């Protein structure tokens, strides 16, 4: 089962419009994969069923919202001098929510 459905994401974010349904649905798998990689965790319980903590689910919803509201990867964008600065990070608030769930990776 995915980290959340489109409807669950919309409920968490208080979105009532259908205007962003396509991008929400498209972003959920990518956000899920990012969280698994960042936390070095598959979020599986003892019976190999996905078990997502509530704060991780909310962090995922915030990541989707961030992706909707921002041009992905662009931090600043100018016009006259054509200057663009790129970022690869979500806001620190999201990383703070995920931090307790990070696991150490051993090589």
C-alpha positions as CSV (number, residue, x, y, z in Angstrom):
1,X,0.0,0.0,0.0
2,X,1.3,3.5,-0.8
3,X,2.2,6.0,1.9
4,X,-1.1,7.7,1.2
5,X,-3.8,8.1,-1.4
6,X,-4.5,11.2,-3.3
7,X,-7.6,11.8,-1.2
8,X,-5.7,11.3,2.0
9,X,-3.1,13.8,0.9
10,X,-5.7,16.3,0.0
11,X,-7.4,15.9,3.4
12,X,-4.1,16.4,5.3
13,X,-3.4,19.6,3.3
14,X,-7.0,20.9,3.4
15,X,-7.3,20.9,-0.4
16,X,-10.9,20.7,-1.6
17,X,-10.3,21.6,-5.3
18,X,-9.6,19.0,-7.9
19,X,-7.3,21.3,-9.8
20,X,-4.1,19.5,-8.6
21,X,-5.3,15.9,-8.5
22,X,-3.1,14.8,-11.4
23,X,0.1,16.2,-9.9
24,X,-0.7,15.0,-6.4
25,X,-1.2,11.5,-7.7
26,X,2.0,11.7,-9.7
27,X,4.1,13.0,-6.9
28,X,3.1,10.5,-4.2
29,X,5.2,7.6,-5.5
30,X,8.3,9.9,-5.9
31,X,7.9,11.4,-2.4
32,X,7.5,7.9,-1.0
33,X,10.7,6.7,-2.7
34,X,12.5,9.8,-1.5
35,X,11.5,9.2,2.1
36,X,12.5,5.6,2.0
37,X,15.9,6.5,0.6
38,X,16.4,9.5,2.9
39,X,15.4,7.5,6.0
40,X,17.1,4.3,4.9
41,X,14.0,2.4,5.9
42,X,11.3,0.5,4.0
43,X,8.8,1.1,6.8
44,X,7.8,-2.5,6.9
45,X,6.5,-4.1,10.1
46,X,7.3,-7.7,11.3
47,X,4.8,-9.1,8.9
48,X,6.3,-7.2,5.9
49,X,3.3,-4.9,5.7
50,X,4.0,-1.2,5.3
51,X,3.6,0.7,8.5
52,X,3.9,4.5,8.0
53,X,4.2,6.7,11.1
54,X,1.7,9.5,11.1
55,X,4.4,12.2,11.2
56,X,6.1,10.6,8.1
57,X,2.8,10.6,6.3
58,X,2.3,14.3,7.1
59,X,5.8,15.1,6.0
60,X,5.1,13.3,2.7
61,X,1.9,15.5,2.2
62,X,4.0,18.6,2.9
63,X,6.5,17.5,0.3
64,X,3.7,17.1,-2.2
65,X,2.4,20.5,-1.3
66,X,5.9,22.0,-1.7
67,X,6.2,20.4,-5.1
68,X,2.9,21.8,-6.2
69,X,3.7,25.3,-5.0
70,X,7.2,25.5,-6.4
71,X,9.0,24.9,-9.6
72,X,10.8,21.7,-8.7
73,X,14.4,22.4,-8.1
74,X,14.2,26.1,-8.6
75,X,15.1,28.3,-5.6
76,X,15.2,31.8,-7.3
77,X,14.3,32.8,-10.8
78,X,15.0,36.2,-12.4
79,X,13.9,37.5,-15.7
80,X,15.9,40.5,-17.0
81,X,19.4,39.1,-16.3
82,X,18.1,35.5,-16.7
83,X,19.4,34.2,-13.3
84,X,18.2,31.0,-11.8
85,X,19.4,29.3,-8.6
86,X,18.6,25.7,-8.0
87,X,17.9,23.8,-4.8
88,X,17.6,20.2,-4.1
89,X,16.2,20.4,-0.6
90,X,12.8,20.5,0.9
91,X,12.2,23.0,3.8
92,X,14.0,22.1,7.0
93,X,10.6,21.6,8.8
94,X,10.1,18.5,6.7
95,X,13.6,17.1,7.4
96,X,13.0,17.7,11.2
97,X,9.9,15.6,10.9
98,X,11.8,12.8,9.2
99,X,14.9,12.9,11.4
100,X,13.6,10.6,14.1
101,X,13.0,7.9,11.5
102,X,16.4,7.9,9.9
103,X,18.3,4.7,10.2
104,X,22.1,4.3,9.9
105,X,23.2,2.6,6.7
106,X,26.0,0.1,7.0
107,X,28.1,-0.8,4.0
